[in-house]
Amino acid sequence: MAEIIQKDGTWAFDGDALRLTPGRDKNVSLLRRELGELVVPLGALAGVSLEQGKKSGRLRLRLRDGADPLLHATGGRLTEPHDPYQLVVESDRYGVAEYFVDEVRSALVLDQVPAGPVDAYLLPGPSVPLSVSAGDGTAGFDGERIRLEWNWKTEDAKAAAGTRTLALADITGVEWHPAAGLENGHLRFTVRNAPTKAPPKYDPNAVELWGFKKDPLMALVAAAVQARLPHPARAAADPVDARPEPPSASVASSEADHDALLRRLRELGELHRSGVLTDEEFTLAKQAILKRM
């Protein structure tokens, strides 16, 4: 098991999954604290890196496209303080961080985890129910319904309709944009058969955000809803592709699996000869493959 403990948080890797726990330091963002501990399966990972600076550096995880509803809902717009897949590392712990990176990379190689996109969420998203107040309203989600309530700062035209309740079955999309410069951000829901081009300030299906401390928490609502919507890759796929394989395909699949295991054995041998794998690592990996054969 590889583990690194910092003020910013603790990352642990047991060979199958990474456990990311936010730290209690005052500099840890409110979003990360509210999100809590994340368990990232190895299969959701596309890569890991360490960026070193003079006083501190950063461990960064790169997830496969479509694996995490939080990243999908926010569109990669989470800044460094709020990104749960970054960890600030003090310079005197670079050695531990490098070991952590090597352990994760070796597991990715041994398990032959592809770096490409996935067609199903591999992380569950934030737990529900949850409710967040920011900007011109409060957004709540219980797993089936979204409730939007307005405050005294809401534009009169939007507030006049009163509290808004949206059924999850009527939602076709969700997006979260942080405030940037002079431009306000928003949390917006796309409702089936009810398209709107109104700015978030006037859109009854959107909460406008002004760049205050709690704004990033609206990303949790976006991610919780996104996790319960059809995965974009599956929604776009031809239904014919989802049909089960005919019985005869199982034989071909078995033969393909056997060939893949043989290729993996050869790759392990090359990694061992080149010094990437130690004798012990090579022996354990080889035994695991032979058992599967």
C-alpha positions in Angstrom: 0.0 0.0 0.0 1.2 3.5 -0.9 0.2 6.5 1.1 1.1 10.2 1.3 -0.2 12.4 4.2 -0.1 16.2 3.8 -1.9 19.2 5.3 -3.9 19.4 2.1 -5.1 15.8 2.4 -4.2 12.2 2.4 -4.0 9.9 -0.7 -3.8 6.1 -0.3 -3.5 3.4 -2.9 -4.2 -0.3 -2.2 -3.6 -1.6 -5.7 -7.3 -1.5 -6.7 -8.4 2.0 -5.8 -7.2 5.3 -4.6 -8.7 6.8 -1.5 -8.6 10.7 -1.5 -9.3 12.3 1.8 -9.3 16.1 2.1 -7.2 17.6 4.9 -8.4 19.8 7.7 -6.1 22.7 7.0 -7.8 26.1 6.7 -6.6 26.4 3.1 -8.6 23.3 2.0 -11.6 24.5 0.0 -15.2 24.3 1.1 -16.1 22.3 -1.9 -13.5 19.6 -1.2 -14.5 19.4 2.5 -18.2 19.1 1.6 -17.4 16.5 -1.1 -15.6 14.4 1.5 -13.6 11.3 0.9 -13.5 9.9 -2.7 -12.7 6.4 -3.7 -11.4 6.3 -7.3 -11.2 2.8 -8.8 -8.0 2.1 -10.7 -10.1 1.5 -13.9 -11.3 5.2 -13.8 -7.7 6.5 -13.9 -5.9 7.6 -17.1 -2.7 8.8 -15.4 -0.9 10.4 -12.5 1.8 13.0 -12.3 3.9 15.0 -9.8 4.8 18.6 -10.6 7.6 19.9 -8.4 8.2 23.4 -7.3 10.8 25.0 -4.9 8.6 25.0 -1.8 5.8 22.7 -2.8 4.4 20.7 -5.7 1.3 19.0 -6.8 0.2 15.4 -7.3 -2.4 15.3 -10.1 -4.7 12.5 -11.1 -6.1 12.4 -14.7 -9.4 10.5 -14.9 -10.7 8.9 -18.1 -13.3 11.0 -19.9 -16.8 10.2 -18.7 -15.7 8.4 -15.5 -16.7 11.1 -13.0 -20.0 13.0 -13.1 -18.5 15.9 -11.2 -15.9 16.5 -13.9 -18.5 16.0 -16.6 -21.0 18.5 -15.1 -18.3 21.1 -14.4 -16.7 20.7 -17.8 -13.2 20.9 -16.5 -13.8 24.4 -15.0 -13.0 23.5 -11.4 -10.0 25.7 -10.4 -7.0 24.3 -8.4 -8.3 25.0 -4.9 -11.5 23.1 -5.6 -10.2 20.3 -7.8 -10.3 17.1 -5.6 -7.9 15.3 -7.9 -5.0 17.6 -7.0 -2.9 17.4 -3.8 -0.4 20.0 -2.6 2.8 18.2 -1.6 5.6 19.8 0.5 9.0 19.7 -1.0 10.4 17.4 1.7 7.9 14.8 0.8 8.7 14.6 -2.9 10.4 11.2 -2.4 7.2 9.7 -1.0 5.1 11.4 -3.8 7.4 9.9 -6.4 7.0 6.4 -4.9 3.2 6.9 -4.9 3.3 7.8 -8.6 5.4 4.8 -9.4 3.1 2.5 -7.6 0.0 3.8 -9.4 1.7 3.8 -12.8 2.9 0.2 -12.3 -0.7 -0.9 -11.4 -2.0 0.8 -14.5 0.5 -1.1 -16.6 -0.1 -4.5 -14.9 -3.9 -4.1 -15.2 -3.6 -2.7 -18.7 -6.0 0.0 -17.9 -6.8 1.9 -21.1 -6.6 5.7 -21.0 -9.6 6.2 -23.4 -13.1 7.4 -22.5 -15.7 5.2 -20.7 -19.4 4.7 -21.4 -20.5 4.6 -17.8 -19.8 6.6 -14.7 -17.2 4.8 -12.5 -17.7 7.2 -9.5 -21.2 7.6 -7.9 -21.2 11.4 -7.5 -22.1 13.3 -4.4 -24.6 11.7 -2.0 -28.2 13.0 -1.7 -30.2 14.7 -0.4 -28.3 17.9 -0.5 -29.1 21.6 -0.6 -26.9 24.6 -1.4 -27.6 28.3 -1.1 -25.6 30.7 -3.2 -26.1 33.5 -5.7 -29.8 34.3 -6.2 -31.3 31.1 -4.8 -31.1 27.7 -3.2 -30.9 24.4 -5.1 -31.9 21.1 -3.5 -31.9 17.6 -4.9 -33.3 14.5 -3.2 -32.4 12.0 -6.0 -35.8 12.4 -7.8 -36.6 16.1 -7.8 -34.8 19.4 -8.0 -36.1 22.2 -6.0 -35.2 25.8 -6.8 -36.1 28.5 -4.2 -35.4 32.2 -4.7 -34.0 34.8 -2.3 -34.4 38.6 -2.0 -31.6 39.1 -4.6 -33.5 37.3 -7.3 -34.7 39.2 -10.3 -38.5 40.0 -9.9 -39.4 38.4 -13.2 -37.9 35.1 -12.2 -39.0 35.2 -8.5 -42.6 35.9 -9.5 -43.2 32.3 -10.5 -42.3 31.1 -7.0 -40.4 28.0 -6.0 -39.6 25.7 -8.9 -39.7 21.9 -8.7 -38.2 19.9 -11.6 -38.6 16.1 -11.9 -35.4 14.3 -12.7 -37.2 12.5 -15.6 -37.7 15.9 -17.3 -34.1 16.9 -17.1 -31.9 16.4 -20.2 -28.8 18.2 -19.2 -27.1 20.2 -16.4 -24.2 22.7 -16.5 -22.2 24.6 -13.9 -20.1 27.7 -14.8 -18.1 29.6 -12.2 -18.1 33.4 -12.2 -15.1 34.7 -14.1 -14.0 38.3 -14.1 -17.0 40.5 -14.7 -19.1 37.6 -15.9 -21.4 35.8 -13.5 -21.6 32.1 -13.3 -24.6 29.8 -13.1 -26.1 26.4 -12.4 -28.6 25.6 -15.2 -30.9 22.7 -15.9 -32.1 21.9 -19.4 -35.7 20.8 -19.2 -37.2 18.5 -21.8 -39.5 20.3 -24.3 -38.8 23.6 -22.6 -35.7 25.2 -24.2 -34.8 28.7 -23.1 -32.3 31.2 -24.3 -32.8 33.6 -21.4 -29.7 34.6 -19.3 -29.5 32.8 -16.0 -30.6 36.0 -14.3 -34.0 35.5 -15.8 -34.1 31.8 -16.4 -36.4 30.0 -13.9 -34.4 26.8 -14.4 -31.0 28.4 -13.4 -29.4 29.8 -10.3 -27.1 32.8 -11.0 -23.7 32.9 -9.3 -21.7 36.0 -8.5 -18.3 34.5 -7.4 -18.8 34.3 -3.7 -17.4 31.6 -1.3 -20.3 29.1 -1.6 -20.6 29.3 -5.4 -18.5 26.2 -6.0 -20.8 24.1 -3.9 -23.4 24.4 -6.6 -21.1 22.0 -8.6 -22.1 19.3 -6.1 -25.8 19.7 -7.0 -24.8 19.6 -10.7 -22.8 16.4 -10.2 -25.4 14.6 -8.2 -28.0 15.2 -10.9 -25.5 14.4 -13.7 -24.8 11.0 -12.0 -28.4 10.1 -12.3 -28.9 11.1 -15.9 -28.1 8.7 -18.8 -24.4 8.6 -19.5 -23.7 10.8 -22.6 -21.8 8.0 -24.4 -24.7 5.6 -24.0 -27.3 8.1 -24.8 -25.6 8.8 -28.1 -24.9 5.2 -29.0 -27.0 3.1 -31.4 -29.4 0.8 -29.4 -28.3 -2.0 -31.7 -24.8 -1.8 -30.2 -26.3 -2.7 -26.8 -27.7 -6.0 -27.9 -26.2 -9.1 -26.1 -23.6 -11.1 -28.0 -24.8 -14.3 -29.7 -23.8 -17.6 -28.0 -21.1 -18.3 -30.6 -19.3 -15.0 -29.6 -18.5 -16.4 -26.2 -16.0 -18.9 -27.7 -14.3 -16.2 -29.7 -14.2 -14.0 -26.6 -12.6 -16.8 -24.6 -9.9 -17.3 -27.2 -9.2 -13.5 -27.4 -8.9 -13.4 -23.6 -6.3 -16.2 -23.7 -4.3 -14.4 -26.4 -4.5 -11.2 -24.3 -3.1 -13.0 -21.3 -0.2 -14.4 -23.3 0.6 -10.9 -24.6 0.5 -9.6 -21.1 3.0 -12.2 -20.0 5.4 -11.2 -22.7 5.0 -7.5 -21.7 5.7 -8.3 -18.1 8.8 -10.1 -19.2 10.0 -7.1 -21.1 9.3 -4.8 -18.1 11.2 -7.1 -15.8 14.2 -7.3 -18.1 14.3 -3.5 -18.5 14.2 -3.1 -14.7 10.8 -1.4 -14.4 9.5 -4.4 -12.4 11.4 -6.0 -9.5 11.8 -9.8 -9.2 9.1 -9.9 -6.6 6.7 -7.7 -8.6 7.2 -9.8 -11.7 6.7 -13.0 -9.8 3.4 -11.9 -8.2 2.1 -10.5 -11.5 3.0 -13.6 -13.4 1.3 -15.9 -10.9 -1.9 -13.8 -11.1 -2.0 -14.1 -14.9 -1.3 -17.9 -14.8 -4.2 -18.4 -12.4 -6.5 -16.6 -14.8 -5.3 -18.9 -17.7 
